[in-house]
Amino acid sequence: MSIAAVSAVSLVAFLGGTTVATAQESDPAPKSCDGVRLTGELPVPAPGQAVSGQITIGADCKPEPVSVQHGPASERSARTATAGHQLRGWNEMYDCCNIRMTGLYTASSWDTANGRVTTAGTTATQEWNREPWDAGWSLTSQTAKDDCVTDCAEVNSEAHADFAYQGVFDPTGDWYDNTHHSYVQLKADGTASCRFDVELRHTFVGWNWRYGCE
């Protein structure tokens, strides 16, 4: 597939979120598209609430405007809530059939007293889709770290995961690669913020990126 000139697309989300995308423009109405990097930032909602964003790769291979939604937190979040402050984040890529290909998830907890974060920690998990014939997506690397865990003015946590694909859509394993980045900031006043990035070596029309926190 021939690739036309590079173009930059900037997307601004309303209702409290922002997203910037930089993509390469391909031939008219292609099926497979060139690489893209998407970035989303969301305000953490009130306890018991969730906020999420979604971007879809359109028919012209350009990311469509971000859709931001607010609503109640999931039952999963309610079941895992304990004392102190809690924050759960998700960073997922879905294909055009709404099958989740790759995902990076974070779960943060922190306690506060006297204007400080007394203890904090964030754990990261990854999930990916396999095909029945022992093919599909695979986790190739992952890292996670907190810059402080006890007696902190604030805590900055980050997690990264890289996934490669080899299967029916690409037997070589050289075409698709999804790299997810998730960042959370935990503050002494009990508030927080969450930011997400995803880098895709190649995309496909209808792929959609979903991210959020609760």
N, C-alpha and C positions, 0 to 999 in steps of 0.2 A: 504494500500500500504506500503510495506516495504521500508525502507530508507537505502541506503548504506553509506559508510564513507563520512565524510565532506571533501570537497576539495575547495581550494581558486582559483579564476580565476581573473587575472589582465588584464584589457583591456586598451590599450593606443590609443587615437584618434589622428589622424594627422589633418592637416589644422587648427591647433589652438585650439583644444579642448582636454580634458583629461577625461577619465572615468575609475573608478575602481569598480569592482563588486565582491562580495563575495557570493557564492551560495552553496547550498548543492546538492550533486549529487544523483540522484534517480536511480531506476531500468531502464534497457535499454528500450528505446522507450516508456516512460510513457505518459499519457495524462495530468495528474496533477502532478505538481512539488512542491518541498518544497520551503521554504522562500528564499528571496534574498533581498539585499540592493544594489542599484545602485546610483552612484554619477557622476555628469557631471558638468564641468566648461567650460564656453565659453567666449571669448573676445567679448565685445560689438562692433558691426559693426559701420561703418560710418552712419551718418544720411541718412535715406531713404533706408537702407539695413537691412537685417535680417540674423542671423546665428542660426542653429538648429542642434540638435543631435537626433539620434534614436538608440535604442538597442532592439533586439527581443530575446525572449526566444526560443532557438533552440530545435530541436527534442530530443536532449540528456539532456534537462533541463538546459543547460548552456547558459548564455548570449552570444550572438554573438557579434563580434567586432562592435564597435560604428561606425555609419555612420554620418558624419558631412557635412552639406550643407550650402552654402552661396547664397544669392539671394536678390531680392528687398523686401522691407517691404510690409506687407499686406495693402490692401485698408483700413482696419479698423484702422491701425496705422496712416495712412495718414489723415484720417478723424478726428482723435482725437488730432492731433498735434496742439500745441499752442505755444505762446512765451515761451522762456526758453528752458531748456533741458528736453527731454522726453525719457522714457524707458518702454517698455512693455515686460513682461516675461510670459512664459507658461510652465506648468509641468503636463503632461497628461499620463494616462495609457489607452491603447486600447486593446481590446481582439483580438482573432485570426480572427474575422470577421470584424476588423477595426471599431468596435463600441466603442466610447469613454466611458469608465467606470467611471473614476474619473478625476478631473482636478483642479489645483490650479493656479490662475492667479494674476499677480501683475502689477500695473501701477504706475510708479514713475515720479515725476516732480521736478526739482530743478533749482534755479537761482543762479548765481555766480557774485561776484564783489570783486575786490581787493584781489584776492587769497583766498577768503572764499566762502563757500556755504551760501548764505544769507537766503534763505528759501528752504525747501524741504518737501516732503511727499510721502508716498507710501500707496496705498490702495490695499487690497487683496480681491478677490472674488473666489468662489468655484462653481463647477458644477459637477453633477453626473447623472448617467443613472438610470431611473426607468423602471420597467417592467409594462405591461398594467394591471396586476392584483394586483396593489398596493404592489409591492415587488421590489426587486433589491437593488441598492446601496443607502446608506443614509449617510449624514454628521453627525458625532458624536462629533467632536470638531474642533475648529479653533482658532488661535491666530495670531496677527500681531503686530509688534512694530518697531519704529525707535529709534536709540540711540541719535539722535539730529535732530532738525527741524529748528533752526534759529542760524545764525552766527556760522557755524560749519567748522572745518578743512576738514572733510569728514562726510558722513552719511552712516551708516550701517543699512540696513533694513532687516527684516526677517519675513516670514510668514509660518504657519504650518496648515495642515488640515488632519484630520483622517476620513476615510470612512470605513463603515462596509457593508457587503453584506448578505442578506437573501432572497432567491428566488428559482427559479427552479433548479439552479445548486448546491445549498446548502440550504435546508429548515431549518437547525439548526441555521444558522447565526454564526457558530463558526469557519468556515474554511478560509474565505477570509477577508482580512483587508488591505487596502492601506493607507499608511501615506506619505503625500507629504511635502517636505520642500523646500522653495525657499529663496535665499539670494541675495541681491543686494548691491553694494557699489557705492555711488555717490560721485564724487570728485570735488574739487574746480576748476580744469582745464577743466571741462565739460565732462571728460571721466567717464567711469563706468565699472563695471564687474558684471557678474551674475553667480550664482552657484545653483545647484539643487540636491536634494536627493529624493529617494523614497524607502520606506520599504514595502515589500509585505509579508504578513504572509504565503501565498501560491501563486503559479503561475500556469499557464497553458501553454502548448506548443503553440507558436504563439502569446502570449501576447507581446506587444511592448510598450516601454516607449519613449515618445517624449517630448523634452524640447527645449527651445530656447528663444532668446530675440531680440528685434528690436527697 
